[in-house]
C-alpha cells in the first residue's frame, strides 16, 4: 500500500469504521446471495396421471403436491413424447425427441445411439454442479431392478443412491392378474406399516441426507438433486393407512362405453392380458391401490419440501415435479400406458422457481417434456447446448396467459401385438399431435388407421371423426401439421 493510500485510510475517523464495515458487509452478502446459482430439485414420478388434488380430482389426497403447485406453476396441458418409461425419460433427459435419441423401447440404450450428447444432469455437472441421483431417473425395470443401477447413465452423476425397501421383498404376497408378473401387469398389496420401510421412504431419506451433506453453504457448490419415486408404478404397494384413505364404495371406475372401440384402429389399442375381464370388485381394489400409492408417494414429496425449508434451501431452489407419462384406469377398456390417447400421454407437470415468477397459477399452454431441459438451463443461467430441440418455458412461468406450442407431439410403437398377433412388434409406429382443441393420430402413416377427436364436444374421445365430412378441412390442416412435426423430430 502506498504512503498516499495509507494516509487516506488513516485520516478516516475511527468512529466511521464500524459503520463502513457494516455497510460493506451487507453489500457483499447481498451480492453473494444474488450471484449464488440456484439449486435444482428434480422429482420424477413413475406412471402418474393427473388424478391429483392440484388438478381438481375430487377424491385423490395429494396435499404436498398441491402445496408445491401453490408455490409454482401447474401446467394443465403437458405431454410426454413417448408414453413408456425409458423412451420418455431418455427424451426429456437428452432434450431430444424419441426418434432422435434412438430409444423407442424400454430395452434401448441412450448411449448406444447418442454417446456424446450431454444429458440434462450431465450439463449441470459440467457447469460446476454436484449432481446426485436417488432412485429411478433413467430407466429401471420395476420392480425387478429396484436396488440396482438399472439402465443408469454414470456420466450424469457425481453420486448415486439405489434404495431397496420392503416392497421389493414381498413379491410372494402380491396380488397380480398374471401369476409371477408384477411390473407389466396390474398388481397390488396393502402392507402393515410395521413391516418395514419402503423404497420410496428410503429414497426420500437419502435425498434429505444429500441436501444436508451437499448443502451449498458447506460445499460452495450448487446442487442438482434428482429424486425418482417408484410409486405409483406397479405393483401398487403401500402401507395400509394409505389404502384406508379410499373406501371401496367411494371409488367410481371409468367403464368402457358400449361401442366405444368400434371406430378405433386395432393398432391404437394397447390391451394387456386379462385387463378387459376385470370384475367391478377387482376394479375397485386396483384403483384403490393405485390411489394409495399416489398418496404414499405424495407423503415422500412432502418430506423433501419440508427438508428444503428446514435447510433454508427453498428460496434458491428450482423444483420440477413431473411424471414420465400418463396412466389409464379403464378408459377405452385400457389400463396402464403405451397408447396415444390423452390419458396415456398427458402428464402432471409443476415448476416452482425461486425468482419473481408466477406463483400458484395454472397454465393451459401446450407444452412438451422435451421443454424441460432448456427451461432448467435458462432458469439456472447456464449456456444452452446446441442440440436441444425444446423451448424454455420461462416466458410462461413469467406470464401464465402466454400461449404455448401450436401442437404437442407424441410417438409410440403399437402395443396391440400383446393381444393381436397380426400387429407385430416394432412394425407399426404411431404419431399423434394435440392442438388446443383436437388430437390427430396416424398409425403406420395412416395405413394401419387414423384417429381424430374433438375435445370441445367429445372430451372422452368416444367418436373418431376421420370420416366425418364436417371435419375434412380440419383433418387436412392437421395432416400438414403432423408432417411438419414428424420432419422436425427425425
C-alpha positions as CSV (number, residue, x, y, z in Angstrom):
1,X,0.0,0.0,0.0
2,X,1.4,3.4,-0.9
3,X,2.0,6.2,1.6
4,X,-0.7,8.3,0.0
5,X,-3.2,5.4,0.2
6,X,-2.2,4.7,3.8
7,X,-2.7,8.4,4.7
8,X,-6.1,8.5,3.1
9,X,-7.3,5.5,5.1
10,X,-5.7,6.7,8.3
11,X,-7.5,10.0,8.0
12,X,-10.9,8.3,8.4
13,X,-12.0,8.7,12.0
14,X,-12.2,5.5,14.0
15,X,-15.9,6.2,14.6
16,X,-16.7,5.5,11.0
17,X,-15.0,2.1,10.7
18,X,-17.9,0.1,12.2
19,X,-20.4,1.8,10.0
20,X,-18.3,1.4,6.9
21,X,-17.6,-2.3,7.6
22,X,-21.3,-3.0,8.3
23,X,-22.4,-1.4,5.1
24,X,-19.7,-3.2,3.1
25,X,-20.6,-6.5,4.7
26,X,-24.3,-6.1,3.9
27,X,-23.5,-5.2,0.3
28,X,-21.1,-8.1,-0.1
29,X,-23.6,-10.5,1.4
30,X,-26.3,-9.2,-0.9
31,X,-24.1,-9.6,-3.9
32,X,-23.1,-13.1,-2.9
33,X,-26.8,-14.1,-2.4
34,X,-27.8,-12.6,-5.7
35,X,-25.0,-14.3,-7.5
36,X,-25.5,-17.8,-5.9
37,X,-26.5,-20.2,-8.7
38,X,-29.9,-21.8,-8.0
39,X,-30.1,-25.4,-6.8
40,X,-32.4,-27.8,-8.7
41,X,-34.7,-30.5,-7.1
42,X,-35.9,-32.6,-10.0
43,X,-38.7,-35.0,-8.8
44,X,-39.6,-37.7,-11.4
45,X,-42.5,-39.9,-10.6
46,X,-43.3,-43.2,-12.3
47,X,-46.7,-43.9,-14.1
48,X,-48.6,-41.0,-12.5
49,X,-51.6,-39.5,-14.2
50,X,-53.3,-36.2,-13.4
51,X,-55.6,-37.7,-10.7
52,X,-54.4,-35.2,-8.1
53,X,-55.9,-32.5,-5.9
54,X,-53.9,-29.8,-7.7
55,X,-55.6,-31.0,-11.0
56,X,-59.1,-30.8,-9.4
57,X,-59.6,-34.5,-8.8
58,X,-62.3,-34.8,-6.2
59,X,-61.0,-38.0,-4.4
60,X,-57.3,-38.3,-4.5
61,X,-55.4,-36.9,-1.5
62,X,-52.2,-35.2,-2.6
63,X,-51.7,-32.3,-0.1
64,X,-47.9,-32.0,-0.7
65,X,-48.0,-31.9,-4.5
66,X,-50.9,-29.4,-4.1
67,X,-48.6,-27.4,-1.8
68,X,-45.9,-27.4,-4.4
69,X,-48.4,-26.3,-7.1
70,X,-49.4,-23.4,-4.8
71,X,-45.8,-22.0,-4.9
72,X,-45.2,-22.6,-8.6
73,X,-46.9,-23.1,-12.0
74,X,-49.1,-26.1,-12.7
75,X,-49.1,-27.0,-16.4
76,X,-52.6,-28.3,-17.4
77,X,-51.6,-29.4,-20.9
78,X,-48.2,-31.0,-20.6
79,X,-47.5,-34.0,-22.8
80,X,-44.8,-36.7,-22.9
81,X,-43.0,-37.6,-26.2
82,X,-43.4,-41.3,-25.7
83,X,-45.9,-43.0,-23.3
84,X,-43.4,-45.6,-21.9
85,X,-40.8,-45.2,-19.2
86,X,-37.4,-45.4,-20.9
87,X,-38.2,-43.6,-24.2
88,X,-39.9,-40.8,-22.3
89,X,-37.1,-40.3,-19.8
90,X,-34.4,-40.6,-22.4
91,X,-36.2,-37.9,-24.4
92,X,-36.6,-35.3,-21.7
93,X,-33.2,-36.0,-20.2
94,X,-31.4,-35.6,-23.5
95,X,-33.6,-32.8,-24.8
96,X,-34.3,-34.7,-28.0
97,X,-37.4,-36.4,-29.5
98,X,-37.5,-40.2,-29.2
99,X,-36.5,-41.0,-32.8
100,X,-33.5,-38.7,-32.3
101,X,-32.4,-40.5,-29.1
102,X,-33.0,-43.9,-30.7
103,X,-34.7,-45.0,-27.5
104,X,-38.1,-46.4,-28.6
105,X,-38.5,-49.3,-26.2
106,X,-37.5,-50.0,-22.6
107,X,-34.6,-52.1,-23.8
108,X,-32.9,-49.4,-25.9
109,X,-29.8,-47.8,-24.6
110,X,-29.4,-44.0,-24.8
111,X,-25.6,-44.1,-25.0
112,X,-25.7,-46.7,-27.7
113,X,-27.4,-44.2,-30.0
114,X,-26.1,-40.8,-28.9
115,X,-22.9,-41.4,-26.9
116,X,-21.7,-37.8,-27.0
117,X,-24.8,-35.8,-26.2
118,X,-24.7,-34.3,-22.7
119,X,-27.8,-35.2,-20.7
120,X,-29.6,-32.6,-18.5
121,X,-27.8,-33.6,-15.3
122,X,-24.5,-34.1,-17.1
123,X,-24.7,-30.5,-18.4
124,X,-25.2,-29.2,-14.9
125,X,-22.3,-31.3,-13.7
126,X,-20.1,-29.9,-16.4
127,X,-21.0,-26.4,-15.3
128,X,-20.0,-26.8,-11.7
129,X,-22.9,-28.6,-10.0
130,X,-22.9,-31.5,-7.7
131,X,-25.3,-33.9,-9.4
132,X,-27.0,-36.6,-7.4
133,X,-29.5,-39.3,-8.3
134,X,-31.7,-41.1,-5.9
135,X,-33.9,-43.9,-7.3
136,X,-35.3,-44.1,-10.9
137,X,-34.3,-41.2,-13.2
138,X,-33.1,-43.0,-16.2
139,X,-34.8,-46.4,-16.8
140,X,-35.1,-49.1,-14.2
141,X,-37.1,-52.3,-14.7
142,X,-39.7,-52.1,-11.9
143,X,-39.8,-53.9,-9.6
144,X,-37.0,-56.3,-10.7
145,X,-34.2,-53.8,-10.9
146,X,-35.0,-51.8,-7.7
147,X,-31.8,-51.6,-5.7
148,X,-29.6,-51.6,-8.8
149,X,-28.2,-49.1,-11.2
150,X,-30.7,-50.3,-13.8
151,X,-30.0,-48.5,-17.1
152,X,-28.4,-45.5,-15.5
153,X,-26.0,-43.0,-17.1
154,X,-22.9,-42.8,-15.0
155,X,-21.6,-39.7,-16.8
156,X,-24.6,-37.7,-15.5
157,X,-23.9,-38.0,-11.8
158,X,-21.5,-37.1,-9.1
159,X,-23.1,-39.6,-6.8
160,X,-26.0,-42.1,-6.9
161,X,-28.2,-44.0,-4.4
162,X,-30.2,-47.1,-5.2
163,X,-32.7,-47.6,-2.4
164,X,-34.3,-51.0,-1.9
165,X,-37.1,-51.3,0.6
166,X,-39.6,-53.8,2.0
167,X,-41.8,-53.5,-1.1
168,X,-39.1,-55.3,-3.1
169,X,-39.0,-58.2,-0.7
170,X,-42.7,-59.3,-0.6
171,X,-43.4,-60.5,-4.1
172,X,-44.8,-63.8,-2.8
173,X,-47.6,-61.8,-1.2
174,X,-48.6,-59.5,-4.1
175,X,-51.9,-59.9,-5.8
176,X,-51.5,-60.0,-9.6
177,X,-53.6,-60.6,-12.6
178,X,-50.9,-62.8,-14.2
179,X,-49.0,-65.2,-11.9
180,X,-45.4,-64.1,-11.1
181,X,-45.8,-60.9,-13.0
182,X,-45.7,-57.5,-11.2
183,X,-44.3,-54.7,-13.4
184,X,-46.1,-55.2,-16.7
185,X,-49.5,-56.1,-15.3
186,X,-51.8,-54.9,-12.7
187,X,-50.6,-56.0,-9.2
188,X,-51.1,-54.6,-5.7
189,X,-50.6,-55.1,-2.0
190,X,-51.6,-53.3,1.2
191,X,-48.9,-53.7,3.9
192,X,-48.8,-53.3,7.6
193,X,-46.9,-50.1,8.5
194,X,-44.7,-52.1,10.8
195,X,-43.5,-54.3,8.0
196,X,-40.6,-52.0,7.3
197,X,-39.5,-49.0,5.2
198,X,-40.5,-48.9,1.6
199,X,-38.1,-48.0,-1.3
200,X,-39.6,-44.5,-1.7
201,X,-39.3,-43.8,2.0
202,X,-35.6,-44.8,1.9
203,X,-35.2,-42.7,-1.2
204,X,-36.6,-39.6,0.5
205,X,-34.3,-40.1,3.4
206,X,-31.3,-40.5,1.1
207,X,-32.3,-37.3,-0.7
208,X,-32.5,-35.4,2.5
209,X,-29.1,-36.7,3.6
210,X,-27.7,-35.4,0.4
211,X,-29.3,-32.0,0.9
212,X,-27.6,-31.8,4.3
213,X,-24.2,-33.1,3.2
214,X,-24.0,-31.2,-0.1
215,X,-25.6,-28.0,1.2
216,X,-24.1,-25.2,-0.9
217,X,-23.2,-23.3,2.3
218,X,-20.9,-26.1,3.3
219,X,-19.5,-27.1,-0.1
220,X,-19.6,-23.9,-2.1
221,X,-21.1,-26.0,-4.9
222,X,-24.7,-25.7,-6.2
223,X,-26.7,-28.9,-6.1
224,X,-28.7,-30.7,-8.8
225,X,-30.7,-33.4,-6.9
226,X,-32.8,-35.8,-9.0
227,X,-35.2,-38.0,-7.0
228,X,-37.1,-40.8,-8.8
229,X,-40.0,-42.2,-6.9
230,X,-41.3,-45.6,-7.9
231,X,-44.8,-45.4,-6.8
232,X,-47.4,-45.5,-8.3
233,X,-45.8,-47.9,-10.8
234,X,-47.0,-51.4,-10.5
235,X,-47.0,-53.3,-8.2
236,X,-49.2,-50.8,-6.2
237,X,-47.6,-51.5,-2.8
238,X,-48.2,-49.1,0.0
239,X,-48.8,-49.1,3.8
240,X,-52.4,-49.9,4.8
241,X,-53.3,-46.4,6.1
242,X,-53.0,-45.0,2.6
243,X,-55.5,-47.6,1.4
244,X,-57.8,-46.5,4.1
245,X,-58.0,-43.1,2.6
246,X,-60.0,-44.6,-0.3
247,X,-63.0,-46.7,0.9
248,X,-64.0,-49.0,-1.9
249,X,-67.6,-47.6,-2.0
250,X,-66.2,-44.2,-2.8
251,X,-64.4,-45.3,-6.0
252,X,-66.3,-44.9,-9.2
253,X,-64.4,-46.7,-12.0
254,X,-64.4,-45.4,-15.6
255,X,-66.1,-48.1,-17.7
256,X,-65.7,-48.9,-21.3
257,X,-68.7,-47.4,-23.1
258,X,-70.7,-49.7,-25.4
259,X,-69.5,-49.3,-29.0
260,X,-66.6,-47.0,-28.0
261,X,-63.9,-49.2,-29.7
262,X,-65.8,-49.8,-32.9
263,X,-64.2,-46.9,-34.7
264,X,-60.7,-47.2,-33.1
265,X,-57.9,-48.8,-35.2
266,X,-56.6,-52.1,-33.7
267,X,-53.1,-50.6,-33.7
268,X,-54.3,-48.0,-31.2
269,X,-55.5,-50.5,-28.6
270,X,-52.7,-51.3,-26.1
271,X,-54.6,-54.1,-24.4
272,X,-52.9,-56.4,-21.9
273,X,-53.8,-59.9,-20.8
274,X,-56.9,-60.2,-18.6
275,X,-57.4,-56.5,-18.2
276,X,-60.7,-56.3,-20.0
277,X,-62.1,-59.2,-17.9
278,X,-62.0,-57.4,-14.6
279,X,-65.0,-57.6,-12.3
280,X,-66.3,-54.4,-10.7
281,X,-65.0,-55.6,-7.3
282,X,-61.5,-56.1,-8.7
283,X,-61.6,-52.7,-10.5
284,X,-62.4,-51.0,-7.1
285,X,-59.4,-52.8,-5.5
286,X,-57.0,-51.9,-8.2
287,X,-57.9,-48.2,-8.3
288,X,-57.8,-48.1,-4.5
289,X,-54.3,-49.5,-4.6
290,X,-53.2,-47.0,-7.3
291,X,-54.5,-44.1,-5.4
292,X,-53.0,-45.4,-2.1
293,X,-49.7,-45.5,-3.9
294,X,-50.1,-41.9,-5.2
295,X,-50.8,-40.6,-1.7
296,X,-47.9,-42.6,-0.3
297,X,-45.6,-41.0,-2.9
298,X,-47.1,-37.6,-2.1
299,X,-46.1,-38.0,1.5
300,X,-42.5,-38.5,0.4
301,X,-42.7,-35.4,-1.7
302,X,-43.8,-33.6,1.5
303,X,-40.7,-34.8,3.3
304,X,-38.5,-33.3,0.6
305,X,-40.3,-29.9,0.7
306,X,-40.0,-29.9,4.5
307,X,-36.3,-30.5,4.3
308,X,-35.8,-27.7,1.8
309,X,-37.5,-25.3,4.2
310,X,-35.6,-26.6,7.2
311,X,-32.3,-26.3,5.5
312,X,-33.1,-22.8,4.1
313,X,-32.8,-24.1,0.5
314,X,-36.3,-23.4,-0.6
315,X,-35.6,-19.7,-1.5
316,X,-32.9,-20.7,-4.0
317,X,-34.1,-24.0,-5.5
318,X,-35.9,-24.6,-8.7
319,X,-38.3,-27.5,-8.2
320,X,-39.7,-29.7,-11.0
321,X,-42.3,-32.3,-10.4
322,X,-43.2,-34.5,-13.4
323,X,-44.3,-37.9,-14.4
324,X,-42.8,-39.8,-17.3
325,X,-46.2,-40.4,-18.9
326,X,-49.9,-40.7,-18.0
327,X,-51.8,-43.8,-16.9
328,X,-55.2,-45.4,-17.8
329,X,-57.5,-46.8,-15.2
330,X,-60.1,-48.3,-17.5
331,X,-60.9,-45.7,-20.1
332,X,-61.5,-47.3,-23.6
333,X,-61.0,-50.6,-21.7
334,X,-57.3,-49.8,-21.3
335,X,-55.1,-49.9,-18.2
336,X,-51.6,-48.7,-17.7
337,X,-49.8,-46.9,-20.6
338,X,-48.3,-47.2,-24.0
339,X,-51.0,-45.9,-26.3
340,X,-51.6,-42.5,-27.8
341,X,-54.9,-41.5,-26.1
342,X,-55.0,-38.4,-23.8
343,X,-54.9,-40.4,-20.6
344,X,-51.6,-42.1,-21.5
345,X,-49.7,-39.1,-23.0
346,X,-50.9,-36.2,-20.7
347,X,-48.7,-35.8,-17.6
348,X,-48.7,-33.7,-14.4
349,X,-46.0,-31.0,-14.5
350,X,-45.3,-28.4,-11.9
351,X,-42.4,-26.0,-11.9
352,X,-41.6,-23.8,-8.9
353,X,-38.8,-21.3,-9.4
354,X,-37.2,-19.0,-6.8
355,X,-37.4,-15.9,-8.9
356,X,-40.2,-13.5,-9.1
357,X,-42.3,-15.6,-11.4
358,X,-45.9,-16.6,-11.2
359,X,-46.9,-18.4,-8.0
360,X,-49.9,-20.7,-7.5
361,X,-51.0,-20.3,-11.1
362,X,-52.2,-22.8,-13.8
363,X,-51.3,-22.6,-17.4
364,X,-53.3,-24.1,-20.3
365,X,-50.4,-23.7,-22.7
366,X,-49.5,-26.7,-24.7
367,X,-46.0,-27.8,-23.6
368,X,-43.8,-30.9,-24.0
369,X,-41.5,-32.7,-21.7
370,X,-38.7,-32.0,-24.1
371,X,-39.0,-28.4,-23.0
372,X,-37.7,-29.2,-19.5
373,X,-34.0,-29.3,-20.4
374,X,-33.9,-25.8,-22.0
375,X,-36.2,-24.5,-19.2
376,X,-33.8,-25.5,-16.4
377,X,-30.7,-24.3,-18.2
378,X,-32.4,-21.0,-18.8
379,X,-33.6,-20.6,-15.1
380,X,-30.1,-21.6,-13.9
381,X,-28.4,-19.0,-16.1
382,X,-26.3,-21.6,-17.9
383,X,-25.5,-21.6,-21.6
384,X,-27.7,-23.9,-23.7
385,X,-26.2,-26.8,-25.6
386,X,-26.7,-26.6,-29.3
387,X,-28.5,-29.9,-29.6
388,X,-31.7,-29.0,-27.7
389,X,-35.0,-29.3,-29.5
390,X,-37.3,-28.0,-26.9
391,X,-38.1,-24.4,-25.9
392,X,-37.7,-22.8,-22.5
393,X,-40.9,-22.4,-20.5
394,X,-39.6,-19.3,-18.7
395,X,-41.9,-17.0,-20.7
396,X,-44.9,-19.0,-19.5
397,X,-43.6,-19.1,-15.9
398,X,-43.5,-15.3,-16.1
399,X,-46.9,-15.0,-17.6
400,X,-49.2,-18.0,-17.5
401,X,-51.6,-16.4,-20.0
402,X,-48.9,-16.8,-22.8
403,X,-49.7,-19.3,-25.4
404,X,-47.5,-22.4,-25.7
405,X,-46.9,-24.6,-28.7
406,X,-49.3,-25.0,-31.6
407,X,-49.1,-28.8,-31.2
408,X,-47.8,-31.3,-28.7
409,X,-46.1,-34.3,-30.4
410,X,-46.0,-37.9,-29.1
411,X,-44.9,-41.2,-30.8
412,X,-45.2,-44.8,-29.9
413,X,-44.8,-48.2,-31.4
414,X,-48.2,-50.0,-31.4
415,X,-48.5,-52.3,-28.5
416,X,-51.5,-54.1,-30.0
417,X,-49.2,-57.2,-30.5
418,X,-49.9,-58.0,-26.9
419,X,-53.4,-59.2,-27.9
420,X,-53.4,-59.1,-31.7
421,X,-50.7,-61.2,-33.3
422,X,-51.3,-59.7,-36.7
423,X,-49.8,-56.5,-35.4
424,X,-46.1,-57.4,-35.0
425,X,-43.9,-55.6,-32.6
426,X,-41.9,-52.6,-34.0
427,X,-43.8,-52.8,-37.3
428,X,-46.4,-50.1,-36.7
429,X,-45.4,-46.6,-35.5
430,X,-48.0,-44.2,-34.2
431,X,-47.7,-40.4,-34.4
432,X,-50.0,-38.1,-32.5
433,X,-50.4,-34.4,-32.3
434,X,-52.5,-32.5,-29.7
435,X,-53.7,-29.0,-30.5
436,X,-55.8,-26.8,-28.2
437,X,-59.0,-28.5,-29.5
438,X,-58.1,-31.6,-31.4
439,X,-56.0,-34.8,-31.4
440,X,-54.9,-36.4,-34.7
441,X,-53.2,-39.8,-34.7
442,X,-52.0,-41.9,-37.5
443,X,-50.6,-45.4,-37.4
444,X,-48.0,-46.6,-40.0
445,X,-48.6,-43.4,-42.0
446,X,-52.3,-44.0,-41.9
447,X,-52.1,-47.4,-43.4
448,X,-53.0,-49.0,-40.1
449,X,-55.6,-46.4,-39.2
450,X,-56.1,-42.8,-38.3
451,X,-58.0,-41.0,-35.5
452,X,-59.4,-37.6,-34.9
453,X,-61.0,-36.4,-31.7
454,X,-62.6,-33.0,-31.0
455,X,-62.2,-32.4,-27.2
456,X,-64.5,-29.4,-27.3
457,X,-67.5,-31.7,-27.9
458,X,-66.0,-35.1,-27.0
459,X,-63.6,-34.9,-24.1
460,X,-63.7,-38.7,-23.6
461,X,-62.6,-39.5,-27.2
462,X,-65.6,-41.6,-28.0
463,X,-66.2,-40.5,-31.6
464,X,-63.4,-40.9,-34.2
465,X,-64.2,-38.2,-36.7
466,X,-61.8,-39.0,-39.5
467,X,-64.6,-39.9,-41.9
468,X,-66.9,-37.1,-40.9
469,X,-67.1,-34.6,-43.8
470,X,-67.7,-31.7,-41.4
471,X,-64.1,-32.1,-40.2
472,X,-62.5,-32.6,-43.7
473,X,-60.8,-29.2,-43.6
474,X,-59.6,-29.7,-40.0
475,X,-58.3,-33.1,-40.9
476,X,-56.3,-31.7,-43.9
477,X,-54.8,-29.0,-41.7
478,X,-53.8,-31.4,-39.0
479,X,-52.2,-33.7,-41.5
480,X,-50.0,-30.9,-42.7
481,X,-49.1,-30.0,-39.1
482,X,-48.3,-33.7,-38.5
483,X,-45.9,-33.8,-41.4
484,X,-44.1,-30.7,-40.2
485,X,-43.8,-32.2,-36.7
486,X,-42.5,-35.5,-38.0
487,X,-39.8,-33.9,-40.1
488,X,-38.6,-31.8,-37.1
489,X,-38.5,-34.8,-34.8
490,X,-36.5,-37.1,-37.0
